[in-house]
Amino acid sequence: MRRVMRLALSIAVATALIFPASAAAFNPDARCYGLMVSQWTVEVDPGTFEEGQYAFWWKFTGPAAGGVDYIGPLTFTVSDAVPVLHGNLFIHHTRTINPAQDGYFWAGFQWDMTGEIFGPPASTMPQVHAELDASAIYFNVAPGTGGAVPTEWVLARGGPAGSACANSGPASFDHRTYPSN
């Protein structure tokens, strides 16, 4: 349950960083300064999706996930009725994208370095690195609105652990994608 709470908070923190409602995300006393995050991405080239509705799933494995955990199905729509936006667009559930849009999906792990966000004990950097080295996030997307947990997965590309508040602007940690090696 604690790991699922980490994912939910990860989504909330990332949304706050992408769409900041106030300067709280930049406050040195803000709770996010006690969070370390590792973002995992799957890039989507223009033309990948035809018009329609799609469901996607995330599969979290390893000690950073507390075993194996699934999030999904989450849905998004592809329609040529919406404009192509400039840049590499974060595709999340409920979003509608143009088939020609360049984009990415992301998920991540979080660690409470203070013990005050998720409760004691606080994580340590050796623990963060060990958990990250032994963990992975996988992704699945298919036409439709969901159904049973998928059996085929694509490994997402993982980034390093860093502060949840680091570089909170347009070039922030949460906006980076990690290409294939």
N, C-alpha and C positions, 0 to 999 in steps of 0.2 A: 504494500500500500504506500509505503514511504517513497518508493521509486516512481509510482504512478503520480504521486503528489509532485515529485520533482519534474516530471514531464509536463504536468498541468502548469506549474509555475514557470517552466521554460517557455511554454507557449505564451503565457501572460507577459513575461518579461520581454520576450522578443517582440510581441505586438506593441508593448509600450515603447520599446526602442525604435520600432519602425514608424509608429504613429504616436509620437510623444504628446501627451495632453498637457504636460506642464514641465517645468524645469526639474521636477523631482528625480528624473532619470539621471540628471547630471549632478545631483547633490552628493557631496562626499560622505554625508551621514546616511545616505539612502541604503536600504537593506541589500540592494543588488551588489554592493561592494564586498559583501561576504560570500558571493556566489562565484564559483568557477564553472565555466561551461565548455562543452565541446560540441560544435555544430557539425552535422553530417548532411551532405547534399546529394541530390540527383539532378543533373542538368537536363533540360529539355530543349531540343533544337526546334526552330520554326518548322512547321509542317509535320511534327510528330503526331498530332491529334487531328482527326477529322471532327466535324461538327457533331455534337451530342453531349451526353452526360457520362461522366466517368467516376469511378470509385477508386480510392487509393488506401493502402494500408501501410503501416510501419510495424516492423518486428524488431524488438530490442532484446539483445542477448548478452550474457556475461554478468560479471559482478556489478557493473555500473547499472544494470537493469534489475538486479536482484533475482536473476535467473532468466526467464523468458517472459516477455510481455508484449501484447499486441495493442495497437491503437488503430481503429478503423471499424467499418468503412467510413471514410470521409469523402464527400463528393464535390466536384466542380463541374462547370459547364464550358463547352467550347462552342463559340458562335461567331460568325463573321459580322454580326450586327454590332459588336463592340470594336473600338479602335485598337490598333496595335500601339502599345505604349513603348516609349523609348527605354532601352536598357533591358537588363536581365530581370524579369518580373518574378517575384515570390508568388508561387501558386499555392494557395491554401484552400481549405474547404469553403464552400459557398461562393467562391470567386468565379467569374466568367471571364474567359480569355479568348482572344482571337486565334484561329488556327495558325496564323503566321507569327505568333508571339514567341520570343526567346524567353525562357524562364527556368525556374528551378523549384524543387521541393526541398524542404529541410526539416530536420528533427535534431534532437541533441540530448546529451546527458548533462546533469548539473550536480555540483557538490557544494554543500554548506560548509564553508571554511570557519564559521564562527560558532556553529551549534545553536544559533539563535533563530534561524529561519525554519528549518525542519525539526529542530530540537536536537539535544545532545545525542551522540557525541559529535564534535566538530571533525570534519575531514582533514587529512593532512596531505601535503603535496606528494609524498611517496605513495600514499593510498590512491590519490587521484591518478597518478601515472600508472600504477599497477592495475587498477580497475580499467582504465582506458585501454591499456595494452591487451587486456583479456576480454574486451567487449566489442560488440559490433551492432550496427543498425542496418536493417534490410528494408527494401521497398518493393511494393507491387502496385501496379495500376492496371485497370481493365475497364472496358466499356460497361455502362450500367450503373446501378446504385448500390452494389454491394453483394451480400450473400455470405457464404461460408468463408472462414479464414483461408486465404490462398495457400497453395502448396509450393509454388515456385516464387523465388525471391531474387532480387538484384541487390548486391552489396552497395550501400551508399558510401560515398567518399568522406572520410572523417578528417576533421581539422584538429589542431592542437587544443589543449585546455587553456583557457584564458579568462580574464575577468569578464563578468557579464556586463560591466559598465565600460569596458575599454573601447575607446574610439567610437563613441555613441552617435556619430554623425552619419552622413550618407555612405561613407566608405567603412562603416563599422564592421566589427567581427561578425555580427549577425547577417550582414549583407554579402559576405564573401562566399564563393563556391569553390569547391576543391576538385579540380579536374582529374581525370584518370592519369595514372602514372605511365 
